[in-house]
Amino acid sequence: MSEKMIAVLPGDGIGPEVMAQTLRVLECVAPEVQTQHGLIGGAAYVEHATHFPDETKRLIDDADAVLFGSVGGPVEHSDQPKWRNCEVNSILALRNHLNLSVNYRPAKFYPALQNISPLKNSRLAGCDEILILRELLGDIYFGEKKTWHEQDNTYAQDTANYDAKLIEHMAHQAFQTAEKRSGKLTSVDKANVLDTSKLWRQVFDQVATDYPNVVLSHMLVDNCAMQLILNPAQFDVIATGNLFGDILSDAASALPGSLGMMPSASFSRDGKGLYEPSGGSAPDIAGQDKANPMAQLLSLAMLLRHSLNMNQQAEAIEHAIEETLNQGFRTADIMQDGCHLVGTTAFTNQIIQILMT
């Protein structure tokens, strides 16, 4: 196998410490993979007076994949130059630079953690993993925006835009993903009201004819939000637009019990991947060895599987995490009675011990 290199962007807050533990795990399962570090976010601003320096852009362009941590500082310091518009200037700019088109966010349910889920046990029954695919290039985030004053009143407008080709690309990604899993795909829209959703549904129906082994169903977004709470076990792969995907993926990520366990991956049309935890930089616990490294570790597993074709190594990480939970080791965000409270490093130590046995 040719040498592979991943760009490592730890960022701010808890990013550097969970990334350091993640790289220990990478060294354990795939020591042949090369890593090169880059600066982004507040950490980059200190050195370069910009949140996304050219050096980092060149690094990610040369890499096979990007492993990202988190960016941003304390809310009370958001007016300081180091932190002002940090997220917009770094992670959003990074996504734009890579021209990422689809985001994959899995919500994995762990039997050992069922008591910390906000769902009752009866609603958890049968839940394994919900995978939400969110389109990233269209919708209301990228349409025309304006605010104006008229006749003693203030108006604001955000325009949602989609075209058939953009939706078609997303649909093929969704069907191909579902085809490799359970063969069940739920497309979520608001076709009873929005023209963009009517087009979305029409294109998904057209693309469905290319995938006879996948069962497609449509669901309105408000019903989907309710069903995620009432009966999450009915879902496997959910595909939806940018705005709805933003909201639904955050809602689904809370169901297993902690955002600290939620990885994500985003892909460009040519297949390049950005892998990152779904949570933020958590500056209130940064540097205290309290952060849950699971989301970063699981993002690494997704990177190994999807960008480097190292499925065996990815499965090894996932198994070691689950076994660590089964043995009762917990970081503070997932602590339960009768379990062992450990920090970031000790939790990772246990994972590595399992990987080496």
C-alpha positions in Angstrom: 0.0 0.0 0.0 1.3 3.5 -0.9 2.2 5.8 2.0 -0.8 7.7 3.3 -0.8 11.1 5.0 -3.5 12.8 6.9 -3.6 16.5 7.9 -4.2 16.9 11.6 -5.8 20.1 12.8 -6.3 20.0 16.6 -7.6 23.6 16.9 -8.6 25.1 20.2 -10.2 24.2 23.6 -10.3 20.4 24.1 -9.2 19.8 20.5 -5.4 19.4 21.2 -5.9 17.0 24.1 -8.4 14.7 22.5 -6.4 14.8 19.3 -3.2 13.8 21.2 -5.0 10.8 22.6 -6.5 9.9 19.2 -3.0 9.9 17.6 -1.8 7.5 20.3 -4.6 5.1 19.1 -3.7 5.7 15.4 -0.1 4.8 16.2 -1.4 1.6 17.8 -3.6 0.4 14.9 -2.0 2.0 11.9 1.6 3.1 12.5 2.3 3.3 8.8 -0.1 6.3 8.4 1.8 9.6 8.3 0.5 12.7 10.0 1.3 16.4 9.6 -0.1 19.0 11.9 -1.6 22.4 10.9 -2.9 25.4 12.8 -6.5 26.5 12.6 -8.8 28.7 14.7 -7.6 30.7 17.6 -4.3 28.7 17.7 -3.6 29.8 14.1 -4.5 33.4 14.8 -1.8 33.6 17.5 0.8 32.7 15.0 -0.5 34.1 11.7 -3.2 36.7 12.6 -5.7 34.7 10.6 -7.9 31.7 11.5 -7.1 29.7 8.4 -3.6 30.4 7.1 -2.3 29.5 3.7 0.1 27.0 5.2 -2.9 25.0 6.5 -4.6 25.2 3.1 -1.6 23.8 1.4 -1.3 21.0 4.0 -4.9 19.8 3.5 -4.6 20.0 -0.3 -1.7 17.6 -0.1 -3.3 15.2 2.4 -5.4 12.1 1.8 -7.9 13.2 4.5 -8.3 15.8 7.2 -8.7 15.0 10.9 -10.1 18.1 12.6 -10.5 18.8 16.3 -12.5 21.9 17.3 -12.2 25.7 17.2 -13.5 28.6 19.3 -12.9 30.2 22.7 -14.9 31.3 25.7 -18.2 33.1 24.8 -17.2 36.0 27.1 -14.1 36.6 24.9 -15.9 36.4 21.6 -15.2 40.1 20.9 -11.4 39.6 21.0 -9.7 39.5 17.6 -8.4 36.0 18.4 -11.9 34.6 18.7 -14.1 37.0 16.7 -15.8 35.0 13.9 -13.4 32.2 14.7 -15.8 29.4 13.7 -16.9 31.1 10.4 -13.3 31.9 9.4 -12.0 28.5 10.2 -14.3 25.5 10.1 -16.8 27.0 7.7 -13.9 28.3 5.5 -12.3 24.8 5.7 -15.5 23.2 4.5 -15.8 25.7 1.7 -12.1 25.2 0.7 -12.6 21.5 0.4 -16.0 22.0 -1.4 -17.6 19.5 0.9 -21.0 18.4 -0.4 -22.4 15.7 2.0 -22.1 15.3 5.8 -22.4 11.9 7.5 -23.3 11.9 11.2 -23.9 8.6 12.9 -25.7 8.4 16.2 -24.6 5.1 17.8 -26.6 3.6 20.7 -24.4 1.7 23.2 -26.2 -0.9 25.4 -23.8 -0.1 28.3 -25.0 3.6 28.2 -28.8 3.0 27.9 -29.5 4.6 31.3 -28.0 7.9 30.3 -30.2 8.2 27.2 -33.1 10.7 27.5 -35.2 7.9 25.9 -37.1 5.4 28.0 -35.8 1.9 27.7 -38.8 0.7 25.7 -38.0 3.3 23.0 -34.4 2.4 23.0 -35.2 -1.2 22.2 -34.0 -2.2 18.7 -31.9 1.0 18.3 -28.4 0.4 17.0 -27.2 3.4 14.8 -29.0 6.2 13.0 -27.0 7.7 10.1 -28.0 11.1 9.0 -26.8 12.4 5.6 -27.0 16.2 5.3 -26.5 18.0 2.0 -24.0 20.9 2.5 -23.8 23.1 -0.6 -27.4 24.3 -1.1 -30.4 25.5 0.9 -31.0 28.6 2.9 -27.4 29.0 4.1 -26.2 29.9 0.6 -29.1 31.8 -0.9 -29.5 35.5 -1.0 -29.8 37.2 2.4 -30.9 40.8 3.1 -32.3 43.0 5.8 -34.0 46.3 5.0 -36.1 49.0 6.6 -39.4 50.2 5.1 -42.2 52.3 6.5 -41.2 52.2 10.1 -40.6 48.5 10.0 -37.6 46.1 9.6 -37.6 43.1 7.2 -35.3 40.2 6.8 -35.1 37.6 4.0 -33.2 34.4 3.5 -33.6 32.5 0.2 -33.4 28.8 0.0 -32.0 27.5 -3.3 -31.7 24.0 -4.7 -31.3 22.6 -8.2 -31.9 19.1 -9.6 -28.3 18.2 -10.2 -27.3 19.1 -6.7 -30.1 17.0 -5.2 -29.3 14.2 -7.6 -25.7 14.0 -6.4 -26.9 13.9 -2.8 -29.5 11.2 -3.7 -27.0 8.9 -5.2 -24.8 9.2 -2.1 -27.8 8.4 0.1 -28.9 5.4 -1.9 -25.4 4.0 -2.2 -25.0 4.3 1.6 -28.3 2.7 2.3 -27.5 -0.1 -0.2 -24.4 -1.0 1.9 -26.4 -1.1 5.1 -30.0 -2.2 5.7 -31.4 -1.2 2.3 -33.7 1.3 4.0 -33.6 5.0 3.2 -35.8 7.8 4.7 -35.8 11.1 2.7 -36.9 14.0 4.8 -38.4 17.2 3.4 -41.2 19.7 3.7 -42.8 19.0 0.4 -46.3 20.0 1.5 -45.1 23.6 1.7 -41.8 24.3 0.0 -41.0 24.2 -3.7 -37.4 23.2 -2.9 -38.7 20.2 -1.0 -41.1 19.3 -3.8 -38.1 19.2 -6.2 -36.1 17.2 -3.6 -38.8 14.6 -3.4 -39.2 14.4 -7.2 -35.4 13.9 -7.7 -35.2 11.2 -5.0 -38.1 9.3 -6.6 -36.3 9.5 -10.0 -33.0 8.3 -8.6 -34.7 5.5 -6.7 -35.3 3.6 -10.0 -31.5 3.0 -10.1 -31.5 1.3 -6.8 -34.1 -1.5 -6.7 -32.6 -3.0 -3.6 -33.3 0.1 -1.5 -36.7 0.8 0.0 -37.3 4.6 -0.1 -39.8 6.3 2.1 -40.5 10.0 2.4 -41.2 11.8 5.7 -42.0 15.5 6.5 -39.4 17.1 8.7 -41.7 17.9 11.6 -42.9 14.3 11.7 -39.3 13.1 11.5 -38.4 15.2 14.5 -41.2 13.7 16.5 -40.5 10.1 15.3 -36.8 10.4 16.3 -38.1 10.7 19.9 -41.1 8.4 19.8 -39.7 5.6 17.6 -36.0 6.0 16.7 -35.5 2.3 16.0 -37.5 2.7 12.7 -34.6 4.7 11.1 -31.4 3.5 9.6 -30.3 6.1 6.9 -31.9 9.5 6.8 -31.1 11.9 3.9 -32.1 15.5 4.0 -31.3 19.1 3.0 -28.8 21.5 4.6 -31.2 23.3 7.1 -33.2 20.2 8.1 -30.0 18.1 8.4 -28.4 20.7 10.7 -31.3 20.5 13.1 -32.1 16.8 12.9 -28.5 15.6 13.3 -28.1 17.7 16.4 -31.4 16.3 17.8 -30.4 12.7 17.0 -27.0 13.1 18.5 -28.5 13.7 21.9 -30.4 10.4 21.9 -27.5 8.1 22.8 -26.7 10.3 25.8 -23.8 12.7 25.1 -22.6 14.8 22.2 -19.1 13.8 23.3 -19.7 10.5 21.6 -20.7 11.8 18.2 -18.3 11.7 15.2 -19.0 13.1 11.7 -17.5 13.0 8.3 -18.0 15.3 5.3 -17.0 14.5 1.7 -16.3 16.5 -1.4 -17.5 15.3 -4.8 -14.1 13.8 -5.5 -14.2 11.8 -2.3 -11.9 13.8 -0.1 -13.0 13.6 3.6 -13.0 15.9 6.6 -13.5 14.1 9.9 -14.5 15.9 13.1 -16.4 15.5 16.4 -19.9 16.9 16.4 -19.4 18.9 19.6 -17.5 22.1 20.2 -14.3 23.2 21.8 -15.6 23.2 25.4 -13.2 25.8 26.7 -14.6 25.4 30.2 -12.9 22.0 30.6 -10.0 22.5 28.3 -6.6 21.3 29.6 -8.2 19.5 32.6 -8.1 15.9 31.2 -11.9 15.7 31.5 -13.0 15.6 27.9 -14.6 12.5 26.4 -12.3 11.4 23.5 -14.9 9.1 21.9 -16.1 11.5 19.2 -12.5 12.2 18.1 -11.6 8.5 18.2 -14.7 7.5 16.3 -14.0 10.3 13.7 -10.6 8.6 13.2 -12.3 5.3 12.7 -14.5 6.8 10.0 -11.4 8.3 8.4 -9.6 4.9 8.3 -12.7 3.2 6.9 -13.8 5.7 4.3 -10.6 7.5 3.2 -7.9 4.9 3.7 -9.8 1.7 3.2 -8.6 0.4 6.5 -11.8 -1.2 7.7 -10.2 -3.7 10.0 -8.4 -1.0 11.9 -11.6 1.1 12.1 -13.5 -1.9 13.5 -10.7 -2.5 16.0 -11.1 1.0 17.4 -14.9 0.8 17.6 -14.7 -2.6 19.3 -12.2 -1.3 21.9 -14.4 1.7 22.7 -17.4 -0.4 23.2 -15.5 -2.9 25.3 -14.1 0.0 27.5 -17.7 1.1 28.1 -18.7 -2.5 28.9 -15.9 -2.6 31.5 -17.4 0.4 33.2 -15.0 3.2 32.4 -16.6 6.6 32.0 -15.6 10.2 31.5 -17.7 12.7 33.4 -20.2 13.4 30.7 -21.3 9.8 30.6 -20.8 8.9 34.2 -23.2 6.4 35.8 -23.5 4.9 39.3 -21.2 2.0 39.9 -18.8 2.9 37.1 -15.2 4.1 37.1 -14.8 7.9 36.6 -11.6 8.5 34.5 -10.1 11.3 32.5 -9.3 11.6 28.9 -5.9 10.0 29.1 -7.0 7.1 31.3 -10.0 6.3 29.1 -7.7 6.2 26.1 -5.2 4.0 28.1 -7.9 1.4 28.5 -8.8 1.5 24.8 -5.1 1.0 23.9 -4.8 -1.8 26.4 -7.7 -3.6 24.7 -6.3 -3.0 21.2 -3.0 -4.5 22.2 -4.4 -7.7 23.7 
